[in-house]
Amino acid sequence: MYRDAHIIREWIDTLLIEWGISEKTALMLDGWIVLLLIFLIALLGNAFMRWGVVRCVRWVVQHTKAQWDNFIFSDGVISRLCAIVTPVVLLIMLPLFFASLDNDLPWFFSLLTKIVNTYMLLACVRFVNSLLRATFSYVEHRPGWHNRPIKGLLQTGQVLLACVTLILAVAIFIDKSPVILLTGLGASAAVLMLIFKDSILGLVAGVQLSLNNMLKVGDWITMNHKGIDGVVEEVALTTIKVRAWDNTLQTLPPYLLISEPFDNWQAMRDRGGRRIKRSLNIDMTSVGFLDEASIEELRRHPMTRESLSHVVTATEEGRTFTNLELYMRVLMNYIDRHPRINHTMTVMVRQLQPTEWGLPIELYCFSADVNWVPYEQLQAEIISYVVALAPYFGLRMYQAPSSHDLNAMMPKHSGITLK
């Protein structure tokens, strides 16, 4: 090694003297020229590897049927793998050419070696980081993991990789074993846990959310006590981003979804039914019996003829109906035959506990279209029908008196009009 380096320096000295440089100056410059040549060789090796290896790997990947190699052997991953060539060449060639310096500038050689070792460490870390990102990208594109909250796991791996890199880099510069540094960090573990509290809690929460399939990107979640209501856009290590319906962006820590209850409406979307649960109060003084003549009159009326065509009457059952009971049967038949109701789920019209506000009649069913606008339109259509049909059965909806009701009760000669 010493002889080869000495021959190269002599050749550089001869060349510099032939170019008109003094012997003393040539002896001062030859070492720096050798160092420059080392860096040029390393850079050329890196460029050749990037140009040749990346092209070859790309050609091979394009001619395979597998999909995973498109991610694992992507141009970015291979380029960072080729970048390791530069520090490797430097580490091999630096001792070769510095062997002839006769221990001149030992501090410089030591500093340069540490810098190159750190450079190699960073190059390896960049390659591992790109490999992690490629692996998680491949996992995200698999159907079973689509929109799963695995970004937090990736960021956790990157944080651990950064911590290991920092420890190794410090160990290189102080010439100490990484084990000694880790032993020293044990005393300050409490401080580190305080600093990385959110990251540690986010890691645990992210694993629980992912393994239990509690949340994924695209889910509609609500936390009423926190004012959270929107669609999940991103699940990261320390934050979850939710796009609210007014297009504002809400953020919350992942561990909040583990420690406190929240509603995930994705199950409702997957089942294909969104619940309609509304109740209207009937004035109990308007409830009464119906005779057969009243039922026949309802059957002949154009607004109720179609509604009663599929409803069993008192004559067929041999008993007396109330107008409320017949009304509820008509409503049940209407909802049960509605084309936009999901008939595989519960459909029901029932009475609730009477109150001072009247007798509540509740409609319980599920819309077949879970999207917001069609759901609200269907709900409004059903409620409007229920309210409009009640007077034909002699029923009155109960509501608090308005100014119109009070004006109707005022004597006409009083001259008082409420607005």
C-alpha positions in Angstrom: 0.0 0.0 0.0 2.8 2.4 1.0 4.7 1.6 -2.2 1.8 2.1 -4.6 0.9 5.4 -3.0 4.5 6.6 -3.1 4.7 5.8 -6.8 1.6 7.8 -7.6 2.8 10.8 -5.6 6.2 10.7 -7.5 4.4 10.6 -10.8 2.3 13.6 -9.8 5.4 15.5 -8.6 7.2 14.8 -12.0 4.1 15.9 -13.9 3.8 19.2 -11.9 7.5 19.9 -12.3 7.2 19.4 -16.1 4.4 22.0 -16.1 6.8 24.5 -14.6 5.9 24.3 -10.9 8.7 24.3 -8.4 9.7 21.1 -6.6 8.8 22.5 -3.2 5.4 23.6 -4.4 4.9 20.2 -6.1 5.6 18.4 -2.9 3.0 20.6 -1.1 0.3 20.0 -3.8 0.7 16.4 -4.6 -1.2 15.2 -1.5 -4.1 17.5 -2.2 -4.2 16.4 -5.8 -4.2 12.8 -4.7 -7.2 13.6 -2.4 -9.0 15.3 -5.2 -8.4 12.3 -7.5 -9.9 10.0 -4.8 -13.1 12.1 -4.7 -13.3 12.2 -8.5 -13.0 8.5 -8.7 -15.7 8.0 -6.1 -18.0 10.4 -7.8 -17.5 8.8 -11.2 -18.1 5.4 -9.7 -21.4 6.7 -8.2 -22.5 8.2 -11.5 -21.6 5.0 -13.4 -23.6 2.9 -10.9 -26.6 5.2 -11.1 -26.5 5.2 -14.9 -25.9 1.5 -15.4 -27.5 -0.3 -12.4 -30.7 1.7 -12.4 -31.3 1.1 -16.1 -30.6 -2.6 -15.8 -32.9 -3.0 -12.7 -35.6 -0.9 -14.4 -35.5 -3.1 -17.5 -35.8 -6.3 -15.4 -38.6 -4.9 -13.3 -40.6 -3.9 -16.4 -40.4 -7.5 -17.8 -41.7 -9.3 -14.7 -45.3 -10.0 -13.9 -45.0 -9.4 -10.1 -46.1 -6.1 -8.7 -44.1 -5.9 -5.5 -40.8 -5.4 -7.4 -42.2 -2.1 -8.9 -42.1 -0.7 -5.4 -39.1 -2.4 -3.8 -36.8 -1.9 -6.9 -38.0 1.5 -7.9 -35.6 4.1 -9.3 -35.5 6.0 -6.0 -34.5 2.9 -3.9 -31.9 1.7 -6.4 -30.4 5.2 -6.7 -29.9 5.5 -2.9 -28.4 2.0 -2.9 -25.9 3.1 -5.6 -25.1 6.2 -3.5 -23.4 3.9 -1.0 -20.7 3.3 -3.5 -19.2 6.8 -3.0 -18.3 6.4 0.7 -17.2 2.8 0.2 -14.7 3.9 -2.5 -13.5 6.7 -0.2 -13.0 4.3 2.7 -11.0 1.9 0.5 -8.8 4.5 -1.2 -8.1 7.0 1.6 -5.8 4.7 3.6 -4.0 3.7 0.4 -2.9 7.2 -0.5 -2.5 8.6 3.0 -0.1 5.8 3.9 2.7 7.7 2.2 2.3 10.9 4.2 4.7 9.7 6.9 2.1 10.6 9.6 1.8 14.1 8.3 -1.4 15.8 9.4 -2.7 12.8 11.4 -5.6 15.0 12.8 -6.8 15.8 9.2 -6.7 12.1 8.2 -8.7 11.2 11.4 -11.2 14.0 10.8 -11.6 13.0 7.2 -12.1 9.4 8.1 -14.9 10.3 10.6 -16.6 12.5 8.0 -16.5 9.7 5.4 -17.8 7.1 8.0 -20.7 9.5 8.9 -21.4 10.0 5.2 -21.6 6.2 4.7 -23.9 5.9 7.7 -26.2 8.6 6.2 -26.1 6.9 2.8 -27.1 3.6 4.4 -29.9 5.3 6.4 -31.3 7.0 3.3 -31.4 3.6 1.5 -33.1 2.0 4.4 -35.6 4.9 4.7 -36.4 4.7 1.0 -36.9 0.9 1.3 -39.3 1.4 4.2 -41.3 3.9 2.2 -41.4 1.6 -0.8 -42.5 -1.3 1.4 -45.3 0.7 3.0 -46.4 2.0 -0.4 -46.7 -1.6 -1.6 -48.7 -2.6 1.5 -51.0 0.4 1.0 -51.9 -0.7 -2.5 -52.9 -4.2 -1.4 -56.7 -4.5 -1.2 -56.7 -5.8 2.4 -54.7 -2.8 3.6 -56.2 -0.1 1.5 -56.8 3.1 3.5 -55.5 1.4 6.7 -53.8 3.8 9.1 -50.3 2.5 8.6 -48.7 5.9 8.0 -48.2 6.2 11.7 -46.2 2.9 11.7 -44.0 4.2 8.9 -43.3 7.4 10.8 -42.6 5.4 13.9 -40.0 3.3 12.0 -38.5 6.5 10.6 -38.2 8.0 14.1 -36.5 4.9 15.4 -34.1 4.9 12.5 -33.3 8.6 13.1 -32.6 7.9 16.7 -30.2 5.0 15.9 -28.5 7.2 13.2 -27.9 10.0 15.7 -26.4 7.7 18.3 -24.1 6.0 15.8 -23.0 9.4 14.3 -22.1 10.7 17.8 -20.3 7.5 18.5 -18.2 7.9 15.3 -17.1 11.4 16.2 -16.2 10.7 19.8 -14.7 7.3 19.1 -16.9 5.6 21.7 -19.0 2.5 21.5 -22.7 3.1 20.9 -23.4 0.8 23.9 -21.8 3.4 26.2 -24.0 6.1 24.8 -27.1 4.0 25.3 -26.1 3.3 28.9 -25.7 7.0 29.5 -29.1 7.7 27.9 -30.7 5.3 30.4 -30.3 8.0 33.1 -32.2 10.5 31.0 -35.0 8.1 29.9 -37.6 10.0 31.9 -36.7 13.2 30.1 -36.8 11.5 26.7 -40.2 9.9 27.5 -41.5 13.4 28.4 -40.2 14.8 25.1 -41.5 12.0 22.9 -44.7 11.4 24.9 -47.1 12.2 22.0 -45.0 10.0 19.7 -45.1 7.1 22.1 -48.8 7.4 22.7 -49.4 7.9 19.0 -47.5 4.7 18.2 -49.5 2.6 20.7 -52.8 4.2 19.5 -51.8 3.7 15.8 -51.1 0.0 16.4 -54.5 -0.5 18.2 -56.4 1.4 15.5 -54.8 -0.6 12.7 -55.0 -4.1 14.3 -58.6 -3.6 15.5 -59.7 -2.0 12.2 -61.2 0.9 14.2 -60.3 3.7 11.7 -59.0 4.2 8.2 -58.7 7.0 5.7 -62.0 8.0 4.2 -64.1 7.1 7.3 -66.7 9.5 8.6 -66.3 9.9 12.4 -67.9 12.1 15.0 -66.9 13.0 18.5 -69.7 15.3 19.7 -68.1 16.3 23.0 -65.0 17.4 21.1 -66.8 19.0 18.1 -65.2 16.5 15.7 -67.5 15.7 12.7 -66.0 14.9 9.3 -64.1 12.5 7.0 -60.6 11.2 8.0 -58.0 12.5 5.6 -54.8 11.4 7.2 -53.7 9.1 10.1 -50.1 10.0 11.1 -47.9 9.2 14.1 -49.0 12.2 16.3 -52.0 13.6 14.5 -55.2 12.6 12.8 -56.6 15.1 10.2 -60.4 15.2 9.8 -62.0 17.3 7.0 -65.2 18.8 8.5 -68.3 19.3 6.4 -67.6 23.1 6.3 -64.2 22.2 4.7 -62.2 23.2 7.8 -59.4 20.9 8.9 -59.6 19.5 12.4 -56.7 17.7 14.0 -56.6 15.4 17.1 -54.1 13.1 18.6 -54.5 9.3 17.8 -54.6 8.3 21.5 -57.8 10.4 21.9 -59.6 7.8 19.8 -58.4 5.1 22.1 -59.1 6.7 25.4 -62.5 8.3 24.5 -65.5 7.0 22.6 -66.2 8.1 19.0 -68.7 7.2 16.3 -67.5 5.6 13.0 -70.2 5.9 10.4 -68.4 3.7 7.9 -70.3 0.6 9.0 -73.5 2.4 8.1 -72.2 3.1 4.6 -71.0 -0.4 4.2 -74.3 -1.9 5.2 -76.2 0.3 2.7 -78.8 1.7 5.1 -79.0 5.1 7.0 -81.5 5.3 9.8 -84.5 7.5 9.7 -86.0 7.9 13.2 -88.5 10.7 13.5 -91.6 11.2 15.8 -94.6 13.4 15.4 -97.0 14.2 18.2 -100.7 13.5 17.7 -103.3 15.5 19.6 -105.0 12.8 21.8 -108.4 14.6 21.7 -108.6 13.8 18.0 -108.3 10.0 18.4 -111.6 8.2 18.1 -113.4 5.1 16.6 -114.1 4.6 13.0 -117.3 2.9 11.7 -117.5 1.1 8.4 -119.1 4.1 6.7 -116.2 6.3 7.6 -113.8 3.7 6.3 -115.7 3.4 3.0 -115.6 7.1 2.7 -111.8 7.0 3.1 -111.6 4.3 0.5 -113.5 6.5 -2.0 -111.6 9.7 -1.3 -108.9 10.3 -4.1 -106.2 11.2 -1.5 -106.6 8.1 0.6 -108.0 5.5 -1.8 -104.5 4.3 -2.9 -103.3 4.3 0.7 -106.0 2.0 1.9 -105.9 -0.4 -1.0 -103.4 -2.7 0.8 -104.6 -2.2 4.4 -106.8 -4.6 6.3 -110.0 -3.0 7.6 -112.3 -3.6 10.5 -114.8 -5.7 8.5 -112.1 -8.1 7.5 -110.8 -8.5 11.1 -114.2 -8.3 12.7 -113.5 -5.6 15.1 -113.7 -1.8 15.4 -110.7 0.4 14.4 -109.6 3.7 15.7 -108.6 6.4 13.3 -105.1 6.4 14.8 -104.7 2.6 14.4 -105.8 2.7 10.7 -103.6 5.7 10.2 -100.6 3.9 11.5 -101.3 0.9 9.3 -101.5 3.2 6.3 -98.1 4.7 7.2 -96.6 1.3 7.7 -97.8 0.2 4.3 -96.5 3.4 2.8 -93.0 3.0 4.2 -92.9 -0.7 3.6 -93.6 -0.2 -0.1 -91.4 2.9 -0.6 -88.8 2.2 -3.3 -86.0 4.2 -1.6 -86.3 2.4 1.7 -83.9 -0.5 2.5 -86.4 -3.3 3.1 -83.7 -5.7 4.4 -83.6 -3.7 7.6 -86.1 -2.8 10.3 -89.2 -0.9 9.1 -91.6 0.1 11.9 -94.3 2.6 12.9 -94.9 2.6 16.6 -96.3 4.7 19.5 -94.2 6.2 22.2 -95.0 7.1 25.8 -97.7 9.8 25.8 -96.6 13.2 27.2 -98.2 16.6 27.8 -97.3 17.4 24.2 -99.5 14.6 22.8 -99.1 11.0 21.7 -95.8 10.5 19.8 -95.9 8.4 16.6 -92.4 7.3 15.6 -91.3 6.2 12.2 -88.3 3.9 12.2 -86.7 2.8 8.9 -83.5 2.9 6.8 -82.8 4.9 3.7 -81.3 2.8 0.9 -79.1 5.7 -0.2 -76.7 6.7 2.6 -75.5 9.9 1.0 -76.4 13.1 2.8 -78.6 14.9 0.2 -80.7 12.0 -0.9 -81.1 10.9 2.7 -82.4 14.3 3.8 -84.7 14.5 0.7 -86.3 11.1 1.5 -86.7 12.0 5.2 -88.5 15.3 4.2 -90.7 13.5 1.7 -91.8 10.9 4.3 -92.5 13.5 7.1 -94.4 15.7 4.7 -96.6 12.8 3.7 -97.3 11.8 7.3 -98.3 15.4 8.2 -100.4 16.0 5.2 -102.3 12.7 5.5 -103.3 13.0 9.1 -106.3 15.4 8.6 -108.0 12.9 6.3 -108.2 10.4 9.2 -109.6 13.1 11.6 -106.2 13.4 13.4 -104.5 16.6 14.4 -100.8 17.2 14.9 -100.0 18.7 18.2 -97.7 21.8 18.3 -97.3 24.8 20.5 -99.9 27.5 19.7 -98.7 30.1 17.2 -99.9 33.7 16.8 -102.3 32.4 14.0 -104.0 30.1 16.5 -104.3 32.8 19.2 -105.8 35.2 16.6 -108.4 32.6 15.7 -109.4 32.4 19.4 -109.7 36.2 19.8 -113.2 37.7 19.6 -113.5 39.6 16.3 -114.8 42.8 18.0 -111.7 43.0 20.3 -109.6 44.6 17.6 -106.5 42.8 18.9 -104.2 41.1 16.3 -101.1 39.2 17.2 -98.2 39.1 14.8 
